[in-house]
């Protein structure tokens, strides 16, 4: 069967228009299946932390940042120990005021990441308040994906950027 040229052109144009409309209307969704690490990077590392005495993230020492799972704002696992250690420091230092900064990895839209960073900061604040820290000593801000620490496109970089920092302001 032979398709005449005008009909072929109409079909081709419809296909291109359909593809253009669907691609133009799509929104950037968080990537759920990241690419495997490039050769030579080594195995994926867990978020479990080891206290090395080195300042992490943008957190003021001796406090430690709290890291979050992808698209999550719950403080779980070994991160509970970190925030409890931060609460212990704040309990002993009654004159210290901090800003809790919520951060995200660069996947997702800017608006979504700002909201997620805010949920992370608020989650950390609520946790500290439940541990007895006065809410007047705590403020929050969300940086979303604006203040990345690592710029790689791999799970290690993304994991380091999904955090709440605790910054001494007074």
VMD Tcl script that builds the backbone (N, CA, C; Angstrom):
set m [mol new atoms 510]
animate dup $m
set s [atomselect $m all]
$s set {name element resname resid chain x y z} {
  {N N UNK 1 A 0.840 -1.176 0.000}
  {CA C UNK 1 A 0.000 0.000 0.000}
  {C C UNK 1 A 0.884 1.237 0.000}
  {N N UNK 2 A 0.559 2.178 -0.839}
  {CA C UNK 2 A 1.362 3.383 -0.971}
  {C C UNK 2 A 0.613 4.573 -0.375}
  {N N UNK 3 A 1.298 5.347 0.496}
  {CA C UNK 3 A 0.704 6.536 1.111}
  {C C UNK 3 A 1.133 7.728 0.280}
  {N N UNK 4 A 0.138 8.566 -0.074}
  {CA C UNK 4 A 0.506 9.729 -0.882}
  {C C UNK 4 A 1.236 10.757 -0.025}
  {N N UNK 5 A 2.019 11.583 -0.691}
  {CA C UNK 5 A 2.896 12.534 -0.008}
  {C C UNK 5 A 2.156 13.519 0.894}
  {N N UNK 6 A 1.060 14.157 0.489}
  {CA C UNK 6 A 0.371 15.100 1.384}
  {C C UNK 6 A -0.132 14.428 2.664}
  {N N UNK 7 A -0.656 13.220 2.569}
  {CA C UNK 7 A -1.136 12.523 3.748}
  {C C UNK 7 A 0.040 12.199 4.675}
  {N N UNK 8 A 1.155 11.774 4.111}
  {CA C UNK 8 A 2.356 11.484 4.896}
  {C C UNK 8 A 2.825 12.726 5.649}
  {N N UNK 9 A 2.839 13.872 4.994}
  {CA C UNK 9 A 3.264 15.117 5.638}
  {C C UNK 9 A 2.318 15.502 6.765}
  {N N UNK 10 A 1.019 15.339 6.573}
  {CA C UNK 10 A 0.037 15.663 7.611}
  {C C UNK 10 A 0.251 14.774 8.832}
  {N N UNK 11 A 0.449 13.483 8.606}
  {CA C UNK 11 A 0.679 12.557 9.721}
  {C C UNK 11 A 1.964 12.919 10.456}
  {N N UNK 12 A 3.028 13.197 9.725}
  {CA C UNK 12 A 4.300 13.568 10.344}
  {C C UNK 12 A 4.142 14.848 11.168}
  {N N UNK 13 A 3.425 15.837 10.641}
  {CA C UNK 13 A 3.221 17.094 11.375}
  {C C UNK 13 A 2.414 16.855 12.646}
  {N N UNK 14 A 1.396 16.015 12.593}
  {CA C UNK 14 A 0.595 15.704 13.782}
  {C C UNK 14 A 1.447 15.031 14.854}
  {N N UNK 15 A 2.320 14.125 14.444}
  {CA C UNK 15 A 3.200 13.460 15.398}
  {C C UNK 15 A 4.126 14.475 16.063}
  {N N UNK 16 A 4.744 15.354 15.284}
  {CA C UNK 16 A 5.647 16.361 15.855}
  {C C UNK 16 A 4.908 17.331 16.766}
  {N N UNK 17 A 3.720 17.743 16.391}
  {CA C UNK 17 A 2.937 18.660 17.221}
  {C C UNK 17 A 2.568 17.987 18.536}
  {N N UNK 18 A 2.142 16.735 18.481}
  {CA C UNK 18 A 1.785 16.000 19.694}
  {C C UNK 18 A 2.985 15.862 20.616}
  {N N UNK 19 A 4.124 15.504 20.059}
  {CA C UNK 19 A 5.339 15.384 20.872}
  {C C UNK 19 A 5.730 16.728 21.469}
  {N N UNK 20 A 5.622 17.780 20.713}
  {CA C UNK 20 A 5.970 19.109 21.204}
  {C C UNK 20 A 5.059 19.555 22.332}
  {N N UNK 21 A 3.776 19.289 22.215}
  {CA C UNK 21 A 2.837 19.688 23.256}
  {C C UNK 21 A 3.047 18.898 24.537}
  {N N UNK 22 A 3.272 17.603 24.423}
  {CA C UNK 22 A 3.458 16.813 25.640}
  {C C UNK 22 A 4.787 17.129 26.304}
  {N N UNK 23 A 5.823 17.400 25.544}
  {CA C UNK 23 A 7.115 17.752 26.144}
  {C C UNK 23 A 7.064 19.149 26.732}
  {N N UNK 24 A 6.372 20.054 26.123}
  {CA C UNK 24 A 6.301 21.436 26.612}
  {C C UNK 24 A 5.478 21.567 27.867}
  {N N UNK 25 A 4.556 20.656 28.118}
  {CA C UNK 25 A 3.678 20.744 29.274}
  {C C UNK 25 A 4.180 19.936 30.454}
  {N N UNK 26 A 5.212 19.166 30.259}
  {CA C UNK 26 A 5.662 18.327 31.365}
  {C C UNK 26 A 6.363 19.166 32.414}
  {N N UNK 27 A 6.284 18.680 33.655}
  {CA C UNK 27 A 6.961 19.338 34.759}
  {C C UNK 27 A 8.104 18.456 35.197}
  {N N UNK 28 A 9.132 19.075 35.714}
  {CA C UNK 28 A 10.284 18.332 36.181}
  {C C UNK 28 A 9.889 17.587 37.454}
  {N N UNK 29 A 9.874 16.284 37.383}
  {CA C UNK 29 A 9.522 15.460 38.534}
  {C C UNK 29 A 10.802 14.952 39.185}
  {N N UNK 30 A 10.745 14.705 40.480}
  {CA C UNK 30 A 11.935 14.159 41.127}
  {C C UNK 30 A 12.322 12.833 40.484}
  {N N UNK 31 A 13.588 12.643 40.297}
  {CA C UNK 31 A 14.101 11.433 39.687}
  {C C UNK 31 A 14.027 10.318 40.713}
  {N N UNK 32 A 13.406 9.211 40.356}
  {CA C UNK 32 A 13.259 8.121 41.309}
  {C C UNK 32 A 14.286 7.018 41.117}
  {N N UNK 33 A 14.827 6.890 39.940}
  {CA C UNK 33 A 15.833 5.874 39.670}
  {C C UNK 33 A 17.115 6.555 39.213}
  {N N UNK 34 A 17.948 6.982 40.154}
  {CA C UNK 34 A 19.175 7.663 39.737}
  {C C UNK 34 A 20.092 6.710 38.983}
  {N N UNK 35 A 20.936 7.309 38.166}
  {CA C UNK 35 A 21.890 6.518 37.411}
  {C C UNK 35 A 22.866 5.855 38.371}
  {N N UNK 36 A 23.362 4.678 38.007}
  {CA C UNK 36 A 24.351 4.045 38.873}
  {C C UNK 36 A 25.613 4.895 38.916}
  {N N UNK 37 A 26.362 4.817 40.013}
  {CA C UNK 37 A 27.565 5.634 40.116}
  {C C UNK 37 A 28.535 5.320 38.986}
  {N N UNK 38 A 29.234 6.357 38.558}
  {CA C UNK 38 A 30.234 6.194 37.505}
  {C C UNK 38 A 31.361 5.305 38.012}
  {N N UNK 39 A 32.006 4.658 37.083}
  {CA C UNK 39 A 33.088 3.761 37.441}
  {C C UNK 39 A 34.171 4.513 38.196}
  {N N UNK 40 A 34.641 3.922 39.289}
  {CA C UNK 40 A 35.704 4.548 40.056}
  {C C UNK 40 A 35.216 5.330 41.261}
  {N N UNK 41 A 33.888 5.508 41.414}
  {CA C UNK 41 A 33.381 6.258 42.564}
  {C C UNK 41 A 33.279 5.392 43.801}
  {N N UNK 42 A 33.244 4.093 43.651}
  {CA C UNK 42 A 33.129 3.210 44.793}
  {C C UNK 42 A 31.678 2.934 45.129}
  {N N UNK 43 A 31.449 2.142 46.159}
  {CA C UNK 43 A 30.084 1.761 46.513}
  {C C UNK 43 A 29.323 2.926 47.132}
  {N N UNK 44 A 27.990 2.837 47.047}
  {CA C UNK 44 A 27.133 3.842 47.676}
  {C C UNK 44 A 27.326 3.766 49.181}
  {N N UNK 45 A 27.422 4.922 49.842}
  {CA C UNK 45 A 27.647 4.952 51.270}
  {C C UNK 45 A 26.355 5.266 52.006}
  {N N UNK 46 A 26.125 4.626 53.165}
  {CA C UNK 46 A 24.914 4.901 53.931}
  {C C UNK 46 A 25.008 6.273 54.602}
  {N N UNK 47 A 23.849 6.757 55.082}
  {CA C UNK 47 A 23.828 8.044 55.767}
  {C C UNK 47 A 24.304 7.951 57.207}
  {N N UNK 48 A 24.497 6.740 57.718}
  {CA C UNK 48 A 24.974 6.620 59.091}
  {C C UNK 48 A 26.243 7.440 59.240}
  {N N UNK 49 A 26.327 8.147 60.320}
  {CA C UNK 49 A 27.432 9.087 60.463}
  {C C UNK 49 A 28.424 8.620 61.509}
  {N N UNK 50 A 29.606 9.106 61.348}
  {CA C UNK 50 A 30.641 8.890 62.333}
  {C C UNK 50 A 31.115 10.260 62.756}
  {N N UNK 51 A 31.107 10.515 64.064}
  {CA C UNK 51 A 31.506 11.822 64.570}
  {C C UNK 51 A 33.017 11.954 64.447}
  {N N UNK 52 A 33.453 12.742 63.462}
  {CA C UNK 52 A 34.882 12.905 63.222}
  {C C UNK 52 A 35.419 14.198 63.812}
  {N N UNK 53 A 34.524 15.042 64.388}
  {CA C UNK 53 A 34.965 16.323 64.922}
  {C C UNK 53 A 35.082 17.392 63.847}
  {N N UNK 54 A 34.832 17.044 62.596}
  {CA C UNK 54 A 34.907 17.998 61.494}
  {C C UNK 54 A 33.534 18.618 61.300}
  {N N UNK 55 A 33.504 19.936 61.084}
  {CA C UNK 55 A 32.235 20.597 60.849}
  {C C UNK 55 A 31.618 20.075 59.563}
  {N N UNK 56 A 30.344 19.695 59.634}
  {CA C UNK 56 A 29.635 19.179 58.470}
  {C C UNK 56 A 28.651 20.220 57.972}
  {N N UNK 57 A 28.380 20.188 56.691}
  {CA C UNK 57 A 27.402 21.108 56.124}
  {C C UNK 57 A 27.743 22.543 56.481}
  {N N UNK 58 A 26.726 23.291 56.803}
  {CA C UNK 58 A 26.922 24.664 57.273}
  {C C UNK 58 A 26.597 24.779 58.755}
  {N N UNK 59 A 26.557 23.649 59.428}
  {CA C UNK 59 A 26.210 23.594 60.842}
  {C C UNK 59 A 27.371 24.087 61.693}
  {N N UNK 60 A 27.020 24.883 62.698}
  {CA C UNK 60 A 28.023 25.386 63.639}
  {C C UNK 60 A 28.368 24.276 64.626}
  {N N UNK 61 A 29.669 24.012 64.794}
  {CA C UNK 61 A 30.121 23.017 65.753}
  {C C UNK 61 A 29.840 23.480 67.168}
  {N N UNK 62 A 29.646 22.603 68.088}
  {CA C UNK 62 A 29.774 21.152 68.015}
  {C C UNK 62 A 28.503 20.443 67.541}
  {N N UNK 63 A 27.519 21.189 67.081}
  {CA C UNK 63 A 26.295 20.557 66.580}
  {C C UNK 63 A 26.572 19.863 65.246}
  {N N UNK 64 A 25.639 18.992 64.863}
  {CA C UNK 64 A 25.754 18.247 63.612}
  {C C UNK 64 A 24.495 18.446 62.777}
  {N N UNK 65 A 24.626 18.447 61.451}
  {CA C UNK 65 A 23.418 18.519 60.622}
  {C C UNK 65 A 22.627 17.216 60.733}
  {N N UNK 66 A 21.370 17.297 60.378}
  {CA C UNK 66 A 20.507 16.124 60.331}
  {C C UNK 66 A 20.207 15.867 58.862}
  {N N UNK 67 A 20.375 14.624 58.418}
  {CA C UNK 67 A 20.164 14.252 57.022}
  {C C UNK 67 A 18.818 13.545 56.859}
  {N N UNK 68 A 18.240 13.682 55.676}
  {CA C UNK 68 A 16.911 13.150 55.406}
  {C C UNK 68 A 16.942 12.214 54.201}
  {N N UNK 69 A 15.982 11.299 54.183}
  {CA C UNK 69 A 15.793 10.429 53.025}
  {C C UNK 69 A 15.197 11.249 51.889}
  {N N UNK 70 A 15.230 10.717 50.692}
  {CA C UNK 70 A 14.680 11.382 49.522}
  {C C UNK 70 A 13.210 11.720 49.740}
  {N N UNK 71 A 12.848 12.964 49.469}
  {CA C UNK 71 A 11.463 13.432 49.523}
  {C C UNK 71 A 10.828 13.196 50.889}
  {N N UNK 72 A 11.601 13.368 51.968}
  {CA C UNK 72 A 11.108 13.094 53.316}
  {C C UNK 72 A 11.548 14.198 54.267}
  {N N UNK 73 A 10.762 14.419 55.315}
  {CA C UNK 73 A 11.127 15.409 56.324}
  {C C UNK 73 A 11.091 14.808 57.722}
  {N N UNK 74 A 11.025 13.486 57.820}
  {CA C UNK 74 A 11.017 12.823 59.123}
  {C C UNK 74 A 12.437 12.548 59.596}
  {N N UNK 75 A 12.663 12.750 60.885}
  {CA C UNK 75 A 13.969 12.480 61.483}
  {C C UNK 75 A 13.938 11.054 62.001}
  {N N UNK 76 A 14.763 10.202 61.402}
  {CA C UNK 76 A 14.731 8.774 61.727}
  {C C UNK 76 A 16.138 8.221 61.859}
  {N N UNK 77 A 16.207 6.993 62.338}
  {CA C UNK 77 A 17.466 6.252 62.392}
  {C C UNK 77 A 18.525 6.952 63.228}
  {N N UNK 78 A 19.757 6.939 62.715}
  {CA C UNK 78 A 20.861 7.543 63.460}
  {C C UNK 78 A 20.763 9.062 63.518}
  {N N UNK 79 A 19.861 9.654 62.752}
  {CA C UNK 79 A 19.694 11.111 62.779}
  {C C UNK 79 A 19.045 11.564 64.087}
  {N N UNK 80 A 18.317 10.662 64.757}
  {CA C UNK 80 A 17.734 10.965 66.065}
  {C C UNK 80 A 18.858 11.264 67.058}
  {N N UNK 81 A 19.902 10.472 67.034}
  {CA C UNK 81 A 21.042 10.677 67.932}
  {C C UNK 81 A 21.690 12.045 67.672}
  {N N UNK 82 A 21.763 12.434 66.402}
  {CA C UNK 82 A 22.364 13.722 66.053}
  {C C UNK 82 A 21.550 14.885 66.631}
  {N N UNK 83 A 20.230 14.852 66.440}
  {CA C UNK 83 A 19.427 15.974 66.909}
  {C C UNK 83 A 19.349 15.986 68.436}
  {N N UNK 84 A 19.387 14.819 69.042}
  {CA C UNK 84 A 19.421 14.772 70.511}
  {C C UNK 84 A 20.740 15.339 71.031}
  {N N UNK 85 A 21.830 15.099 70.303}
  {CA C UNK 85 A 23.112 15.710 70.681}
  {C C UNK 85 A 23.069 17.221 70.538}
  {N N UNK 86 A 22.410 17.707 69.474}
  {CA C UNK 86 A 22.249 19.157 69.303}
  {C C UNK 86 A 21.419 19.740 70.441}
  {N N UNK 87 A 20.373 19.022 70.852}
  {CA C UNK 87 A 19.533 19.484 71.962}
  {C C UNK 87 A 20.330 19.531 73.260}
  {N N UNK 88 A 21.187 18.537 73.472}
  {CA C UNK 88 A 22.022 18.525 74.680}
  {C C UNK 88 A 22.945 19.749 74.696}
  {N N UNK 89 A 23.554 20.067 73.553}
  {CA C UNK 89 A 24.412 21.256 73.467}
  {C C UNK 89 A 23.607 22.517 73.767}
  {N N UNK 90 A 22.427 22.625 73.181}
  {CA C UNK 90 A 21.595 23.816 73.408}
  {C C UNK 90 A 21.134 23.917 74.853}
  {N N UNK 91 A 20.869 22.784 75.495}
  {CA C UNK 91 A 20.472 22.790 76.908}
  {C C UNK 91 A 21.600 23.315 77.787}
  {N N UNK 92 A 22.833 22.960 77.436}
  {CA C UNK 92 A 23.994 23.399 78.214}
  {C C UNK 92 A 24.402 24.832 77.884}
  {N N UNK 93 A 23.939 25.359 76.775}
  {CA C UNK 93 A 24.330 26.700 76.309}
  {C C UNK 93 A 23.072 27.559 76.170}
  {N N UNK 94 A 22.521 27.952 77.305}
  {CA C UNK 94 A 21.222 28.642 77.333}
  {C C UNK 94 A 21.238 29.992 76.614}
  {N N UNK 95 A 22.405 30.566 76.383}
  {CA C UNK 95 A 22.480 31.872 75.718}
  {C C UNK 95 A 22.583 31.757 74.193}
  {N N UNK 96 A 22.650 30.542 73.663}
  {CA C UNK 96 A 22.810 30.327 72.227}
  {C C UNK 96 A 21.446 30.315 71.531}
  {N N UNK 97 A 21.359 31.067 70.425}
  {CA C UNK 97 A 20.194 31.071 69.551}
  {C C UNK 97 A 20.634 30.508 68.206}
  {N N UNK 98 A 19.787 29.687 67.599}
  {CA C UNK 98 A 20.173 29.079 66.327}
  {C C UNK 98 A 19.118 29.307 65.249}
  {N N UNK 99 A 19.595 29.184 64.011}
  {CA C UNK 99 A 18.723 29.191 62.828}
  {C C UNK 99 A 18.830 27.791 62.220}
  {N N UNK 100 A 17.685 27.162 62.012}
  {CA C UNK 100 A 17.647 25.838 61.397}
  {C C UNK 100 A 17.371 26.044 59.919}
  {N N UNK 101 A 18.297 25.589 59.079}
  {CA C UNK 101 A 18.227 25.810 57.634}
  {C C UNK 101 A 17.894 24.501 56.921}
  {N N UNK 102 A 16.737 24.474 56.262}
  {CA C UNK 102 A 16.316 23.297 55.514}
  {C C UNK 102 A 16.901 23.321 54.108}
  {N N UNK 103 A 17.470 22.205 53.682}
  {CA C UNK 103 A 18.121 22.097 52.368}
  {C C UNK 103 A 17.629 20.859 51.632}
  {N N UNK 104 A 17.712 20.908 50.307}
  {CA C UNK 104 A 17.277 19.801 49.454}
  {C C UNK 104 A 18.314 19.538 48.376}
  {N N UNK 105 A 18.206 18.358 47.774}
  {CA C UNK 105 A 19.016 18.107 46.590}
  {C C UNK 105 A 18.339 18.780 45.398}
  {N N UNK 106 A 19.011 18.898 44.257}
  {CA C UNK 106 A 18.471 19.700 43.153}
  {C C UNK 106 A 17.364 19.043 42.335}
  {N N UNK 107 A 16.957 17.838 42.685}
  {CA C UNK 107 A 15.879 17.200 41.930}
  {C C UNK 107 A 14.547 17.807 42.359}
  {N N UNK 108 A 13.620 17.927 41.453}
  {CA C UNK 108 A 12.329 18.541 41.751}
  {C C UNK 108 A 12.353 20.020 41.384}
  {N N UNK 109 A 11.198 20.660 41.433}
  {CA C UNK 109 A 11.117 22.079 41.077}
  {C C UNK 109 A 11.617 22.941 42.226}
  {N N UNK 110 A 11.973 24.169 41.922}
  {CA C UNK 110 A 12.434 25.089 42.971}
  {C C UNK 110 A 11.366 25.291 44.026}
  {N N UNK 111 A 10.105 25.449 43.581}
  {CA C UNK 111 A 9.009 25.672 44.513}
  {C C UNK 111 A 8.823 24.470 45.437}
  {N N UNK 112 A 8.871 23.280 44.861}
  {CA C UNK 112 A 8.702 22.079 45.668}
  {C C UNK 112 A 9.837 21.957 46.676}
  {N N UNK 113 A 11.068 22.207 46.232}
  {CA C UNK 113 A 12.213 22.079 47.128}
  {C C UNK 113 A 12.198 23.117 48.239}
  {N N UNK 114 A 11.725 24.325 47.961}
  {CA C UNK 114 A 11.592 25.323 49.028}
  {C C UNK 114 A 10.598 24.846 50.081}
  {N N UNK 115 A 9.479 24.275 49.640}
  {CA C UNK 115 A 8.485 23.763 50.589}
  {C C UNK 115 A 9.033 22.570 51.376}
  {N N UNK 116 A 9.748 21.672 50.704}
  {CA C UNK 116 A 10.338 20.517 51.385}
  {C C UNK 116 A 11.408 20.960 52.376}
  {N N UNK 117 A 12.236 21.926 52.000}
  {CA C UNK 117 A 13.243 22.456 52.922}
  {C C UNK 117 A 12.592 23.071 54.155}
  {N N UNK 118 A 11.470 23.744 53.967}
  {CA C UNK 118 A 10.733 24.326 55.100}
  {C C UNK 118 A 10.191 23.223 56.011}
  {N N UNK 119 A 9.646 22.160 55.422}
  {CA C UNK 119 A 9.154 21.047 56.250}
  {C C UNK 119 A 10.299 20.415 57.044}
  {N N UNK 120 A 11.469 20.307 56.435}
  {CA C UNK 120 A 12.620 19.729 57.142}
  {C C UNK 120 A 13.053 20.618 58.300}
  {N N UNK 121 A 13.120 21.916 58.054}
  {CA C UNK 121 A 13.510 22.840 59.122}
  {C C UNK 121 A 12.473 22.837 60.252}
  {N N UNK 122 A 11.199 22.826 59.895}
  {CA C UNK 122 A 10.139 22.815 60.907}
  {C C UNK 122 A 10.128 21.498 61.684}
  {N N UNK 123 A 10.425 20.404 61.013}
  {CA C UNK 123 A 10.497 19.111 61.679}
  {C C UNK 123 A 11.609 19.107 62.729}
  {N N UNK 124 A 12.765 19.642 62.363}
  {CA C UNK 124 A 13.888 19.721 63.307}
  {C C UNK 124 A 13.546 20.653 64.472}
  {N N UNK 125 A 12.903 21.767 64.175}
  {CA C UNK 125 A 12.514 22.710 65.233}
  {C C UNK 125 A 11.546 22.045 66.201}
  {N N UNK 126 A 10.524 21.387 65.677}
  {CA C UNK 126 A 9.539 20.714 66.532}
  {C C UNK 126 A 10.210 19.650 67.401}
  {N N UNK 127 A 11.175 18.939 66.832}
  {CA C UNK 127 A 11.880 17.902 67.588}
  {C C UNK 127 A 12.641 18.527 68.760}
  {N N UNK 128 A 13.332 19.629 68.489}
  {CA C UNK 128 A 14.085 20.300 69.557}
  {C C UNK 128 A 13.148 20.842 70.638}
  {N N UNK 129 A 12.018 21.395 70.225}
  {CA C UNK 129 A 11.040 21.915 71.200}
  {C C UNK 129 A 10.528 20.765 72.072}
  {N N UNK 130 A 10.245 19.610 71.450}
  {CA C UNK 130 A 9.792 18.440 72.219}
  {C C UNK 130 A 10.858 17.943 73.186}
  {N N UNK 131 A 12.121 18.244 72.907}
  {CA C UNK 131 A 13.216 17.864 73.812}
  {C C UNK 131 A 13.488 18.946 74.868}
  {N N UNK 132 A 12.647 19.997 74.895}
  {CA C UNK 132 A 12.752 21.004 75.950}
  {C C UNK 132 A 13.466 22.284 75.579}
  {N N UNK 133 A 13.807 22.491 74.326}
  {CA C UNK 133 A 14.478 23.727 73.916}
  {C C UNK 133 A 13.403 24.791 73.664}
  {N N UNK 134 A 13.610 25.979 74.212}
  {CA C UNK 134 A 12.659 27.084 74.080}
  {C C UNK 134 A 12.540 27.512 72.617}
  {N N UNK 135 A 11.320 27.589 72.124}
  {CA C UNK 135 A 11.087 27.942 70.719}
  {C C UNK 135 A 11.590 29.340 70.382}
  {N N UNK 136 A 11.705 30.220 71.377}
  {CA C UNK 136 A 12.204 31.583 71.136}
  {C C UNK 136 A 13.671 31.579 70.711}
  {N N UNK 137 A 14.376 30.499 70.981}
  {CA C UNK 137 A 15.793 30.400 70.610}
  {C C UNK 137 A 15.989 29.799 69.227}
  {N N UNK 138 A 14.895 29.439 68.550}
  {CA C UNK 138 A 14.966 28.719 67.281}
  {C C UNK 138 A 14.231 29.477 66.185}
  {N N UNK 139 A 14.897 29.693 65.063}
  {CA C UNK 139 A 14.225 30.236 63.881}
  {C C UNK 139 A 14.505 29.282 62.727}
  {N N UNK 140 A 13.715 29.384 61.672}
  {CA C UNK 140 A 13.900 28.488 60.530}
  {C C UNK 140 A 13.943 29.268 59.232}
  {N N UNK 141 A 14.601 28.676 58.252}
  {CA C UNK 141 A 14.624 29.195 56.888}
  {C C UNK 141 A 14.777 27.997 55.950}
  {N N UNK 142 A 14.206 28.105 54.777}
  {CA C UNK 142 A 14.388 27.071 53.774}
  {C C UNK 142 A 15.234 27.634 52.644}
  {N N UNK 143 A 16.300 26.922 52.317}
  {CA C UNK 143 A 17.114 27.294 51.157}
  {C C UNK 143 A 16.756 26.434 49.955}
  {N N UNK 144 A 15.913 25.431 50.157}
  {CA C UNK 144 A 15.581 24.537 49.042}
  {C C UNK 144 A 16.854 23.961 48.451}
  {N N UNK 145 A 17.042 24.154 47.156}
  {CA C UNK 145 A 18.233 23.654 46.463}
  {C C UNK 145 A 19.242 24.769 46.215}
  {N N UNK 146 A 19.055 25.927 46.846}
  {CA C UNK 146 A 19.870 27.103 46.534}
  {C C UNK 146 A 21.280 27.065 47.118}
  {N N UNK 147 A 21.509 26.315 48.185}
  {CA C UNK 147 A 22.830 26.305 48.820}
  {C C UNK 147 A 23.384 24.889 48.875}
  {N N UNK 148 A 23.655 24.336 47.710}
  {CA C UNK 148 A 24.192 22.982 47.623}
  {C C UNK 148 A 25.602 22.934 48.189}
  {N N UNK 149 A 25.934 21.823 48.823}
  {CA C UNK 149 A 27.312 21.582 49.265}
  {C C UNK 149 A 28.077 20.821 48.200}
  {N N UNK 150 A 27.435 19.812 47.616}
  {CA C UNK 150 A 28.049 19.010 46.571}
  {C C UNK 150 A 27.229 19.160 45.302}
  {N N UNK 151 A 27.901 19.297 44.176}
  {CA C UNK 151 A 27.226 19.564 42.910}
  {C C UNK 151 A 27.174 18.352 41.986}
  {N N UNK 152 A 27.546 17.182 42.499}
  {CA C UNK 152 A 27.516 15.973 41.679}
  {C C UNK 152 A 26.096 15.538 41.382}
  {N N UNK 153 A 25.973 14.673 40.402}
  {CA C UNK 153 A 24.679 14.100 40.030}
  {C C UNK 153 A 24.680 12.619 40.384}
  {N N UNK 154 A 24.939 12.338 41.648}
  {CA C UNK 154 A 24.999 10.967 42.143}
  {C C UNK 154 A 24.380 10.930 43.535}
  {N N UNK 155 A 24.096 9.741 44.021}
  {CA C UNK 155 A 23.399 9.589 45.297}
  {C C UNK 155 A 24.178 10.186 46.464}
  {N N UNK 156 A 25.487 10.066 46.486}
  {CA C UNK 156 A 26.272 10.632 47.578}
  {C C UNK 156 A 26.097 12.145 47.645}
  {N N UNK 157 A 26.192 12.821 46.515}
  {CA C UNK 157 A 26.014 14.276 46.484}
  {C C UNK 157 A 24.599 14.653 46.900}
  {N N UNK 158 A 23.611 13.953 46.347}
  {CA C UNK 158 A 22.221 14.274 46.689}
  {C C UNK 158 A 21.970 14.062 48.178}
  {N N UNK 159 A 22.499 12.967 48.744}
  {CA C UNK 159 A 22.279 12.666 50.162}
  {C C UNK 159 A 22.882 13.744 51.057}
  {N N UNK 160 A 24.047 14.276 50.698}
  {CA C UNK 160 A 24.683 15.314 51.505}
  {C C UNK 160 A 23.918 16.638 51.433}
  {N N UNK 161 A 23.162 16.845 50.388}
  {CA C UNK 161 A 22.398 18.085 50.234}
  {C C UNK 161 A 21.017 18.014 50.880}
  {N N UNK 162 A 20.546 16.837 51.248}
  {CA C UNK 162 A 19.244 16.678 51.906}
  {C C UNK 162 A 19.457 16.736 53.410}
  {N N UNK 163 A 19.421 17.958 53.965}
  {CA C UNK 163 A 19.785 18.086 55.379}
  {C C UNK 163 A 19.146 19.324 55.997}
  {N N UNK 164 A 19.209 19.363 57.328}
  {CA C UNK 164 A 18.898 20.566 58.094}
  {C C UNK 164 A 20.183 20.966 58.793}
  {N N UNK 165 A 20.602 22.209 58.591}
  {CA C UNK 165 A 21.787 22.740 59.271}
  {C C UNK 165 A 21.350 23.527 60.496}
  {N N UNK 166 A 22.209 23.578 61.493}
  {CA C UNK 166 A 21.956 24.284 62.740}
  {C C UNK 166 A 23.044 25.354 62.893}
  {N N UNK 167 A 22.678 26.588 62.660}
  {CA C UNK 167 A 23.653 27.679 62.603}
  {C C UNK 167 A 23.452 28.606 63.805}
  {N N UNK 168 A 24.526 28.812 64.569}
  {CA C UNK 168 A 24.457 29.717 65.715}
  {C C UNK 168 A 24.369 31.154 65.205}
  {N N UNK 169 A 23.351 31.875 65.648}
  {CA C UNK 169 A 23.201 33.275 65.256}
  {C C UNK 169 A 23.488 34.217 66.418}
  {N N UNK 170 A 23.482 33.698 67.648}
  {CA C UNK 170 A 23.811 34.514 68.826}
  {C C UNK 170 A 24.296 33.635 69.940}
}
mol reanalyze $m
mol bondsrecalc $m
mol representation Tube
mol addrep $m
